[in-house]
Amino acid sequence: HKVCWHSSDSPSGFITDGGFPQQIGAISELFDETKVVVPCRTGGNTSGLSPLVGNALSVVPLSEPKGKGLRRKLNMPLWLFRNCFTIFRECLKADAIHSPIPGDVGTIGMVFAMLFRKPLFVRHCGNWLVQRTMAERFWRWSMEYFAGGRNVMLATGGADRPPSEKNPNVEWIFATSLRKTEIETNAPRELPKGSPIKLIIVCRQEERKGTDVVIDSLPLVLEKLPNVTLDVVGGGSKLDLFQKQAMANSVADRVTFHGKVTHAQVIELLKASHLFCYPTSASEGFPKVVLEAMAIGLPVITTPVSVLPHLIGSSNGILLKEPAPKELANAVIGLCSDPARYRSLSASAIETAKSFSLESWRERIRRKLVETWKVDSLSRPRVRQSSAASGNV
């Protein structure tokens, strides 16, 4: 699911990105020892990465599968041959195996767990509700087929109905990267008087994530709110294209492109902002950054994709009918013209986020594992976890 980088600055010797280090760190608190078996890189651009640390946590590096798409699939047999002994050894030594999917390496971890009859914990971290490829359909089928017994299958997301009609043992799990103390110290926000109103979008800069929609909406917003600025946070293959788009729309002086930054820097940028704009049309699982924005008190303007309607509702932000620049602009203008509504949405967003702390997430997982594996505690020497993390970023 993630790739790690070697780093002498990290206590574990490794760094990685996204919410992965926070989540693995929280899971490690449940066990006496955690080994993260994951593809690792040496060198390259490591800006915006965070240390991978936790309770008695160590990283067992694998080589990184070569290529992308079809080329990666064709190279997997050779990759497995080179890394099979390491995976075999760690799975054999482990008392339980955690495999995040989608991803080829996580899938291999699932297979080894079943071969060795190990207690298995699988987290589906993609969009459970939409499967566009054969691989995505396979991952959903495998979780529905194998859930039960000593196999814990959790689908990242949330809805009023269970994730699977075929197997009630597949259950929802939310995603987060925030500790309880990081949420409870936040107070409802107020719109600034006289100073610029700051919009922000944080995501990988790729198609369908919504950055293009936000940039196209900015000229419309500026017609009514001339003191608005936009922060674009995150790296990606379309970053240069979006920078050119800002220039083409004559708003380059109002947009700051930060590129890839650390998780701590993301939080600071969110704290300095007033509205989180996320008009995505991509296949989302449980976008943690939306929860981070809510925890800080930012009303969220987004689209009804995946778990977002369930998370935002009508009290934590605004759900657009479609990811269109004019619709987004109208939502921004309307909310920024109504300070009372803004404050109400901000207060509600913080209250909602309090239910989604890392501590709550960890406890939800702990209860499920204890119940399914029929143990009194996960911290006994006989129950040690090895995380076979999948290798796609």
VENUR-V621422 format. One record per residue. RES is the residue in one letter. SS is DSSP state (H for helix, E for strand, - for the rest). PSI is psi as a letter, one per 20 degrees, with the letter a starting at -180 (999 if undefined). OMEGA is omega in degrees with one decimal (999 if undefined). Layout:
RES;SS;PSI;OMEGA, RES;SS;PSI;OMEGA
//
This chain:
H;-;h;179.8, K;-;q;171.0, V;-;q;176.0, C;E;q;177.0, W;E;q;173.0, H;E;p;178.9, S;-;p;178.4, S;-;i;-179.1, D;-;i;-178.7, S;-;p;178.2, P;-;h;179.1, S;-;i;-176.2, G;-;j;-176.1, F;E;q;176.3, I;E;q;178.6, T;E;a;-172.0, D;-;r;177.5, G;-;b;178.4, G;-;j;-177.8, F;H;g;-178.6, P;H;h;179.2, Q;H;g;-177.8, Q;H;g;178.8, I;H;h;176.1, G;H;g;179.1, A;H;g;179.0, I;H;h;-178.5, S;H;h;179.6, E;-;i;179.3, L;-;i;-169.2, F;-;r;175.5, D;-;h;-177.2, E;-;p;177.4, T;E;p;173.7, K;E;p;179.7, V;E;o;-178.2, V;E;o;-165.7, V;E;q;173.9, P;E;p;-176.9, C;E;q;177.8, R;E;q;172.1, T;-;p;179.9, G;-;a;-177.1, G;-;a;-179.2, N;-;o;-178.3, T;-;j;178.3, S;-;q;177.4, G;-;j;-178.7, L;-;q;-176.0, S;E;q;178.2, P;E;q;175.0, L;-;o;-175.4, V;-;q;179.1, G;-;a;-179.9, N;-;o;-179.6, A;-;l;-177.1, L;E;p;174.2, S;E;q;-178.0, V;E;p;174.2, V;E;o;-172.6, P;E;p;169.9, L;E;r;172.2, S;-;q;-178.0, E;-;p;175.1, P;-;q;-176.1, K;-;q;171.5, G;-;a;177.9, K;-;r;175.3, G;H;c;-177.1, L;H;h;-179.8, R;H;g;178.3, R;H;g;180.0, K;H;g;-179.7, L;H;h;-178.9, N;H;i;-174.8, M;H;h;177.9, P;H;g;178.4, L;H;g;178.1, W;H;g;-179.1, L;H;h;177.9, F;H;g;-177.7, R;H;h;-173.0, N;H;i;-172.9, C;H;g;-176.6, F;H;g;-180.0, T;H;g;179.4, I;H;g;179.2, F;H;g;-177.2, R;H;g;-176.5, E;H;h;177.9, C;H;h;179.6, L;H;h;-178.9, K;H;h;-173.2, A;-;q;173.1, D;-;h;177.5, A;E;q;-176.3, I;E;p;177.2, H;E;p;-178.9, S;E;o;171.6, P;E;p;174.0, I;E;r;7.2, P;-;q;178.5, G;-;q;-176.2, D;H;h;-178.1, V;H;g;175.9, G;H;h;177.5, T;H;g;177.1, I;H;h;176.2, G;H;g;176.6, M;H;g;-177.6, V;H;g;179.6, F;H;h;179.5, A;H;g;-179.2, M;H;h;177.7, L;H;g;-178.4, F;-;j;-179.6, R;-;l;178.8, K;-;q;169.2, P;E;p;-171.2, L;E;p;176.3, F;E;o;-178.6, V;E;p;172.2, R;E;p;173.7, H;E;o;-172.2, C;-;j;177.9, G;-;b;178.6, N;-;o;-177.9, W;-;h;-171.9, L;-;i;-176.5, V;-;p;175.8, Q;-;o;-176.6, R;-;i;-176.7, T;-;r;177.4, M;H;h;179.3, A;H;g;179.5, E;H;h;177.1, R;H;h;178.6, F;H;g;-178.7, W;H;g;179.3, R;H;g;179.3, W;H;g;-175.9, S;H;h;178.4, M;H;g;179.2, E;H;h;-177.7, Y;H;g;-172.0, F;H;i;-179.3, A;-;p;-178.2, G;E;r;-175.6, G;-;c;177.9, R;-;j;-179.5, N;E;o;177.8, V;E;p;-178.2, M;E;o;-179.5, L;E;p;179.6, A;E;p;179.4, T;E;p;-179.2, G;-;b;179.6, G;-;q;178.6, A;-;r;178.6, D;-;h;179.3, R;-;q;178.3, P;-;q;-179.1, P;-;h;-176.5, S;-;p;172.3, E;-;i;-177.3, K;-;h;-175.6, N;-;o;-178.5, P;-;i;179.0, N;-;i;171.1, V;E;p;-175.7, E;E;q;177.6, W;E;q;168.6, I;E;p;176.9, F;-;r;177.6, A;-;q;-179.0, T;-;r;174.9, S;-;j;-173.8, L;-;p;172.7, R;-;q;-178.0, K;H;g;-178.2, T;H;h;179.0, E;H;h;-179.1, I;H;g;-171.4, E;H;h;-179.2, T;-;i;-176.4, N;-;q;179.3, A;-;q;178.0, P;-;q;-176.5, R;-;q;174.0, E;-;q;173.6, L;-;p;-179.4, P;-;q;176.9, K;-;o;178.0, G;-;h;-180.0, S;-;r;-176.5, P;-;q;171.4, I;E;p;-173.3, K;E;o;171.4, L;E;q;178.6, I;E;q;168.7, I;E;p;179.5, V;E;o;-179.5, C;-;r;168.4, R;-;p;-176.1, Q;-;n;-178.9, E;-;r;177.4, E;-;q;172.8, R;-;i;177.5, K;-;h;173.5, G;-;i;-179.4, T;H;g;179.0, D;H;h;179.3, V;H;g;-179.8, V;H;g;-179.7, I;H;g;179.0, D;H;h;179.7, S;H;h;-171.6, L;H;g;177.1, P;H;h;178.7, L;H;h;178.8, V;H;g;-176.2, L;H;h;176.4, E;H;h;-178.5, K;H;h;-177.6, L;-;n;-172.5, P;-;i;-178.4, N;-;k;-178.2, V;E;q;172.4, T;E;r;-178.6, L;E;p;171.4, D;E;p;176.6, V;E;o;-173.1, V;E;p;178.9, G;-;q;175.9, G;-;r;179.4, G;-;r;-174.0, S;-;i;-177.3, K;-;j;-175.9, L;H;g;179.1, D;H;g;179.4, L;H;g;-179.7, F;H;h;176.2, Q;H;g;176.5, K;H;h;178.3, Q;H;h;177.9, A;H;h;177.9, M;H;g;179.6, A;H;h;178.9, N;-;j;179.9, S;-;k;178.3, V;-;j;-176.8, A;H;h;179.5, D;H;i;179.4, R;H;i;-175.4, V;E;p;174.7, T;E;p;177.8, F;E;o;-175.1, H;E;i;-175.1, G;E;b;-178.8, K;-;p;-179.1, V;-;r;179.3, T;-;r;177.9, H;H;g;178.8, A;H;h;178.3, Q;H;h;175.4, V;H;g;-179.1, I;H;g;-179.9, E;H;h;178.2, L;H;h;176.4, L;H;g;-179.7, K;H;h;-179.3, A;-;j;-175.4, S;-;r;-177.6, H;-;h;-179.8, L;E;p;175.9, F;E;o;-179.0, C;E;p;-176.1, Y;E;m;-178.2, P;-;m;-174.0, T;-;q;168.5, S;-;j;-179.3, A;-;r;176.0, S;-;o;-174.8, E;-;q;170.6, G;-;e;175.2, F;-;n;-174.5, P;-;o;-174.2, K;H;h;-176.9, V;H;h;175.1, V;H;g;177.7, L;H;h;177.8, E;H;g;177.7, A;H;g;178.5, M;H;g;-178.2, A;H;h;179.6, I;H;i;178.2, G;-;j;178.5, L;-;p;168.5, P;E;q;-175.6, V;E;p;173.4, I;E;o;-172.6, T;E;a;-175.7, T;E;q;-178.3, P;-;m;-179.0, V;-;p;174.8, S;-;c;-174.1, V;-;i;-172.2, L;H;g;176.3, P;H;h;179.4, H;H;h;-176.2, L;H;g;-174.6, I;H;g;-178.5, G;-;b;179.2, S;-;i;-173.1, S;-;i;-177.6, N;-;i;-178.2, G;E;b;-177.7, I;E;p;174.8, L;E;o;177.6, L;E;q;176.0, K;-;h;178.7, E;-;q;179.9, P;-;m;-177.0, A;-;p;-177.9, P;H;g;-177.8, K;H;g;-179.6, E;H;g;177.3, L;H;g;-179.7, A;H;g;179.2, N;H;h;179.4, A;H;g;179.2, V;H;g;-178.3, I;H;g;-179.1, G;H;g;-177.7, L;H;h;-179.4, C;H;i;176.6, S;-;j;-176.4, D;-;n;-176.3, P;H;h;-178.5, A;H;g;178.5, R;H;g;178.8, Y;H;g;-178.2, R;H;h;179.2, S;H;g;178.1, L;H;h;179.5, S;H;g;-179.7, A;H;g;-179.9, S;H;h;179.5, A;H;g;179.1, I;H;g;-180.0, E;H;g;178.2, T;H;g;-177.1, A;H;h;-178.9, K;H;h;179.1, S;H;i;-173.3, F;H;l;178.9, S;-;r;175.4, L;H;h;179.0, E;H;g;177.9, S;H;g;178.7, W;H;g;179.8, R;H;g;-179.2, E;H;h;177.0, R;H;g;178.3, I;H;g;-179.2, R;H;g;-178.7, R;H;g;-178.7, K;H;g;-179.5, L;H;g;179.1, V;H;g;-179.6, E;H;g;-174.7, T;H;g;-177.5, W;H;i;175.7, K;-;l;175.5, V;-;q;178.3, D;-;h;-176.7, S;-;q;176.6, L;-;i;-174.6, S;-;j;176.5, R;-;q;-178.4, P;-;h;-175.8, R;-;i;-179.5, V;-;n;177.9, R;-;q;-171.3, Q;E;p;169.6, S;E;p;-177.7, S;E;o;174.4, A;E;n;-173.4, A;-;p;-177.7, S;-;q;-166.1, G;-;j;178.9, N;-;p;174.2, V;-;999;999
//
